[in-house]
Structure formats: C-alpha cells, structure tokens
Amino acid sequence: MHNNNKENIYEDADNNLQKPNIYNQYSPYYESIKRQRFKLQPGFPLWSSKLQQFISYYGFSFTKTDHLKLINFYLSILSIKNLNYVNAKICFNMLSQLTRKIRLITRNDLIIDWKIFYTWAKLILFNHDEPYSLVSMPKFTSNKMYNNNNKETIYEDADNNLQKPNIYNQYSPYYESIKRQRFKLFKEICENLSRLIQLEELQPGFPLWSSKLQQFISHYGFSFTKTDHLKLINFYLSILSIKNLNYVNAKICFDMLSRLTRKIRLITRNDLIIDWKILYTWAKFILFNHDESYSLISMPKHIVNSFLFCVHNCRPYFSATATQEILDEFRPYLCPFDTVCGDVMDYWNMFLPVHLPPELHDQGFKLWLSEFLDIWETVCNNPAWEQSLISLFSCVAWHNIGYIDWEPWLSPIFTRILKNLSLPVGNVKSTKQTQNYSVSAAATWIVAMMGNQNSCIQYLRDLLNAIKNFYHPSNTGDFQTELISFLSMLTQAFVDRVYFERTSKPVWYFNPPKSHRLSDEDIDEFVNCLKEYAFISIFNKNHLDLAAETCQYLSQLRPQLIVPPLVELLFSSIDNMTEPYRFTSLITCLTGLTRQIVRQTSEFSQVTFQFLSAILMVITCVDCSSAVNTRNDLSEIEKKVCLSTNKFEDFISELFNRIFQMIDALSTEMPDTLIVTMDLKMEDYQIGLELTSVISCIVRQCSKKIFCMVREKITNFLATYSYSPKISQLLTGLIQAILKGNPVETLKYLLPQTYEHIEKILNQSDILILNDDKGDPELLWYLKLFSELVCAPGDTLIIYKSMILSIFHQCIHIIHKDSHQAVAQAAKNLIKSLSYVFPFDYRLTAENIEEPFTDFLPIRAWGQHVEYDKINVIFHIPNEDEVDFACEFIETFMYLELRILKENRTKISNDERLRSLTIIHHIAVGCIRMVPRIESEEIKNL
C-alpha cells in the first residue's frame, strides 16, 4: 500500500465510525487529529491506559467491528488462568468503559459468558485470603465490577471513618474539592505501592510513591481509615524484612514508619503488634556497622536519627513476650567492666517495652527494674552506659506512674542527680569524667515519681535549696545552662502530666491510677517550690528565654502565684536607675503571660486593671462601663473591669499622640541627604512591622467609636505630613493597620482624598513631571499611599473603579524610578486584591461587641482560647465583577506596555525601558494565580 492512499483510507474509515467526538471536527488541526487517532493501537497494560486516554480524547472513534474485537480481547484476558488482580482490574475498567454506551452494541452483536464474571466474583467478593495478607488486591476492585455512580457516597462514607484528617482543610472554601482530591490521590498511592509488591520491583516506584504518601500526610493528615493505616504500617515493615534491602530504601521505611506511628493514640496495642527483631536486625547494620568507617559502604545522611525515631515510635507495639526475649538475648553480654556493656545498655534503652498495660507488668518492667536499679546503685564510677540507664528509668517511670514504688529509691536518686550536676566548689571546678545526665530525662523521672503524698517534692525542694546560690546571675558558668534548663524541663513535664491526667480524651498508654494522680495540693506545692528559682533566673542575661519559659509554664498551673509577684517586680523596676536590665527582663518574661494576666480572677484583679493599657492582643478595646447598669449577672470583679474600660479611648488617644511624636522625631533626627545604610533600613522596617502589629490589634477589636477616633487622628496627621523617605515605612504601617481593621471606612476617607491630591499635583505641573528623572516628593508619597490603599479587599475597591483607573492612566508613564516602582507595586496589589482568595476578619470574637451588652459582654472573651472546631474563618472569594475588573486592568495596561516594547524597542530610552519592564513584571506577578497551569489543556497549543 502506497502512502498516497492514506488520505483516502482516513476518509473512507471516517464514514463507518461508531460515535467519534463531534467537537474535534471544529478544530483547526482536525486532519492531524484524524491521522493521530489511527496510529493508536490497544496494548496491555501500558497500551490499555493509552486506549483509555484515546476514548477520553476522541470518543469511540473506531468501527463496530473494532469495538467488538476490543471487548472480546479483554474478555479473553479475563479467561487466563492465574491472572493477577492488577491486570484483572484493568480489564474491569476497560470493559466498563467499552460497554458504557449500550445503544452502540445490541445483543445481536455481542454475547458474554456470565461464568467469566462469576469466577472473578468468587475470587474478589468472597476471598478469605486478603484479611490474612495472603493476597493483596488493588483498592476498590469490586466497585469497578459494578459502576462508578457511587463515588460521592464513597467520599461521604470514608470521611466519617478517617483516622485524623488535617483539621484546617475544612475551613478552606474549596473543602469539597479537597475531599475528592485526597480520595483519588490516596487511592492512586495505594494502588502503586501494592503494584510494587506484585511486580517485585522497588525501583524506581518505591521512593517516588513513598514520597507521595509523605506529602499526602503533610497536606491532608491521616485521611484514611484505621484498616488502611494498619496496612500501610505492615507494608513498610514487610519491606524492611526483605533480605539485602539497600540502606536508601531502609531509610525511607524508617521515615514512613515514624510518620505513620507518630499519633500513638490512633492505634492501640490491640490493633498492632510489631516484631522487635526486625528493627534489632537493622540496629546491628546501622548503629554498630564497622564497614562504613572503612568506606566499604555508604549510608544515607541522617539514617541513624531516622532509625532511632522509628524504634521510639514502634516500641509501644512490641509483643508481651518481647521483654523476656530481649533480656535473654543480651544478658550473657552484661558485664559492667566490659566495653560491650555499653552496647547492651543502649539496646535495652532502645528496645525494652515500657508501655505495657497493668495486666502485663509481670511480663514487663518487673522482670528487670529492681535488678537494673541495683546495678546502677552499685557502680558509682560514672560509666558511659549510665546515661542509657537513666533514660530507661525515666521512660519506665513516666509510662507506669502509680505502679512503681519509688519511695525507697528517692534518696539515692536525688543524691546521684546532685552529684552529676558537677557544680564547682569554691575555686575548684569538678573534672567531668563523662557527660552529665540528660536534663530532660532527669526532670521527667522526677515528675513521674510525684503523687500519692510521697516525699518526692520534699526531696526536690532540698535539692533546689542546696544549689540555690548557683542560680544567682552573678555566679556565671557553663553549669547555669543545665540548672535553668532543669527548671524549664521540670515545669514542662509537670504541665504535660497534668494535661494527660485531666484531659477529657485520655490516651491508652497513659492511665495512672486515680490515687496517684496529681492533686490541687500537689500543684500548689510544686509551683511554690520552683517559683523562687524561676524569678531569680529571669535576671540571667544569657538564659532569659529559658527562665521566661519556666514562668510561662508555672503561670499555666497557678497564675495567682506567679503573675502578681512578677508585676510587683516590674513596677518596682520602672524607677530603678542602677539596674535597667531588670525592667527589660521582666517585660520579656511577661509577654508570655498575656492570657493569664487578663483573665478575671479574684486573686489578682488589680493586676488586670494595671495591664489593660499594655496587652492588646487578647482583649477587645470596647468601653463596657454601661454594662454595669444594663446587666444584673456581673460579679464584683467584672463590674470593676467594666468600669475601668471607660479609659480605653483616652489611652488610645494618648498612644497615637506619642506615635506621631516619635514619627516627627525620626523625620527630623537625620537629614534626608544622608546615605541610608542597610542596617537603618532594616531597623525602620522592624519598627514599621511592630507599629502595624500594635495598631492592628487595636482597630480589629475595638468599637466603632474608637475606630472613628483612630481614623480621624491618622487622616489629620497625614493631611499635614511632609514626606520623608526615612519614615515612609512607619506611615504605611499606619495605613495597613486601619485598612485591615475597617477597609470600607478607610477607603471612604482616604482614597478620594489621595486621588484629589494626585490629580492636583499633575494638573499644576506641566507634562515634564512625567519625564523628570528627579521626581516630585509629594507625588511619590501619594503614590505610595495609593499602593497601600489598593490592598483592600476587591469588593470594596469595585466602588472606586473609575477613580483607580484614572490614577493609573495619569501616572503609569512616569519615568522617575521610585515613582514608577510605586505605581507598579500598586498594580500588583490591586490585581492580588481582586483575584486572590485570602482570609480576613481576625477578631478575637465573632460576636457583636457594640452596645447594648445584653447578649454578649466583650470582657468575657478576654484571654480565652478558641477551639479549632469553632473557628469561624471568613474568606474573600473573588466575584465575577472583581475578576472582570482584574482582566480589564491587565488588558488595558500590560498589553499596552508589551506593545510599546515591541514597536519602539530601539527608540525608547533605558529609563523608559526600565519603567515598562517594571510595570510588566509587577502585573505578571500579581496575576500569576489567574494563569492556567503549564500542563493545562488551555495552553497546550501556545
């Protein structure tokens, strides 16, 4: 057959096609499409996918004869004995698609033997091998034998049984799309991971799809059922069992097992048992491998950390007999005077199960704890393996609170801890033979031993009293890092224990008996024991952050014992001229206690009044004094707080007066001609950010009356402002704050005023101002102000569309570099505001905070946390008018600049070219989210 006859073949065959895609004939490339579709031939399994794509793109563009041949082809494949499930699933998919158009093929054309599907029904629907992991089926195989009409039901049913999905996705405006996407993506990941096992080929699919699963968990959380969760864990454990598995794939397994077992509360010991010997085999390969030092093998980076995290997370699921097996494995090597003893202790610290339930304690720590304590007490020369024992004791104490009697061991335990601190005596420094105990392990061990009115807290008090002098800031040395860290770790572990014991959703691995849980008296005694040392540590210049963290934890336990003394110290330090560092240290410490400060409790009500003017993040700036007369359910404390709020307006007015004084001082402090260094720019930038943050906290959560006062003060100041480049960042910070707080009112007063000033400057000057490379300072300021104002949500900017376009038409051709950069920035901000989806309304509460206060009292929301399932997120979603405005703007200005560059590229000056490119660049950045993705069908023909 000659090539000249090909066109005739296409034309003749085109008349006999079943039902081709009718829209393809309108394409300018229709002849190419006809030739291309005849080149595709069905294959298996790769070409089955091509055939599926062929039908999606071109419809049933083949004759009835070919149609019947394809159906019979896949039926014949299903008749093959021992056909694997993956290929069977492909056949089900293709037969479903090929027989979807029932009108195309009649019963006279095709007869199918029902026994073929009956055979597969027994293998798929009533297969008892899969629960025992004897076979692995592709996910949702059985659904493909029926139809795809129940997809929405699958999404809804699966959503109710998920382990722990990402809670923040539900607040997205595209949550329904996210649910469909995560369902399809997880299905694809599972199918490809199972295909790896069936084909016995780990490369290159295993790293790829494991990475996909890791990304899936990061984006969607544990958005799969417990059954799938367990299958994934067992999948990676089975990969680790493969002989001669390379270290790269092993590291992938460790990382994935760490990620999958991280949420221990999701899977109990009844759901999963892990064989410790699998991980022990890899411990010998990784931790005690001597080949790497001789460059005989190359291990992936951080594989040791990956392995240790994996063992730590898998440890709660070791079997009940694992303890005895591990002891039998290593006891023959236990000799305190041999170097191998260190390896044995590391293995025990790594593998011995400490999470066993009470009924299995006889098979757990009771087999070894007393023996190990005797060894530890007997050997007093600080061997290196002692660190592993301390870590093991700490872990077993934490997970078995109330089931171990530590009273007989308290004295030697605290004595050894004191000795191991290695504190200097006089001028003699202790020589360290080994590393000190882990501060975290020692602190956790101490906290775990408390409770049931034992003497642990008294021993802790004696220990701290013995080392009290070393906490004083004048006693500097390396030891202070460990001492202050010790306080921080103690308080952190204590807060964690209180939370786990009193949470409404207890975890299965932490269940102390009620008699040994911490009481309110224990909490009071603990806070009183540590607070003195925490207060001393605040004034340590090198470790202020740790001391502030300690005070924060203590204030969460008992705010009435921590906050008032700190406030008294603060006010006493204000007038202290000899020790200015005391004031800054206390202010730094108190920034972490804002919630505790503003809560209304009878113990420190006066403190609340003193801090009303300083803590704005967690309070609403509303005058609630009238509530005293309208409500009869107020406590005495609430009445005092309400009456004190009438000073908000005076305070905020005075605050802005001082801000304006600071801006004036900065503008006159240094002449504009002075070269501004990068450090000064960064300093101004940081001050601008802080200023924006403070004012945003006020205007977002204040009454309308206070906002009007703030807006009036700012607009009056801007009206008399003389532009200075040094403080423009501060002024734009003011604009950003009030714009976020109330964009409608802000634009109403500032945008028309800005438009009038720009137009007035341009009308009064001649056309040379557009080509003047020196620019006009006043015009530059109003252009920067304009670029900030168009950051408002798009629905509020639509009202001023003509005004905004007029400003761009008049100013877009300005040559001055700073001016055209301000115009370009305004263009980018405008397009983002019109086309982006973003959250707004960051108020502390969604309730109405205006008078009268009959339904809601704003002060009761002060310092309160918000449950994640009660967050009311409001998004700005562009409407049709906003998108049309953005498209009109792009077509008007971006295409204009492109045309200028194309037509006059050799005629325009460098300044003009720079201006044009700057405008194009900023508009392109602003509209990037409106452009289809590179793989989109919309741009394939570009």
Secondary structure, 3 states (H helix, E strand, C coil): CCHHHHHHHHHHHHCCCCEECHHHHHCCCHHHHHHHHHHCCCCCCHHHHHHHHHHHHHEECCCHHHHHHHHHHHHHHHCCCCCCHHHHHHHHHHHHHHCCCHHHCCCCCCCCCHHHHHHHHHHHCCCCCHHHCCCCCCCCHHHHCCCCCCHHHHHHHHHHCCCEECCCHHHCCCHHHHHHHHHHHHHHHHHHHHHHHHHCCCCCHHHHHHHHHHHHHHHHEECCCHHHHHHHHHHHHHHHCCCCCCHHHHHHHHHHHHHHCCCHHHCCCCCCCECHHHHHHHHHHHCCCCCHHHCCCCCCCCHHHHHHHHHHHHHHHECCCHHHHHHHHHHHHCCCCCCHHHHHHHHHHHHCCCCCCHHHHHHCHHHCHHHHHHHHHHCCCCCCCHHHHHHHHHHHHHHCCCCCCCHHHHHHHHHHHHHHCCCCECCECCCCCCCCCCHHHHHHHHHHCCCCCCCHHHHHHHHHHHCHHHHCCCCCCCHHHHHHHHHHHHHHHHHHHHHHHHCCCCCCCCCCCHHHCCCHHHHHHHHHHHHHHHHHHCCCHHHHHHHHHHHHHHHHHCHHHHHHHHHHHHHHHHCCCCCHHHHHHHHHHHHHHHHHHHCCCCCCHHHHHHCCCCCCCCCCECCCCCHHHHCCCCCHHHHHHHHHHHHHHHHHHHHHHHHHHHHHHHHHHCCCCCCCCHHHHHHHHHHHHHHHHHHHHHHHCECHHHHHHHHHHHHHHHHCCCCCHHHHHHHHHHHHHHHHHCHHHHHHHHHHHHHHHHHHHHHHCCCHHHHCCCCCHHHHHHHHHHHHHCCCCHHHHHHHHHHHHHHHHHHCCCCCHHHHHHHHHHHHHHHHHHHCCEEECCCCCCCCCCCCCCCCCHHHHCCCCCCHHHCCCEEECCCHHHHHHHHHHHHHHHHHHHHHHHHCCCCCCHHHHHHHHHHHHHHHHHCHHHCCCCCCHHHCCC
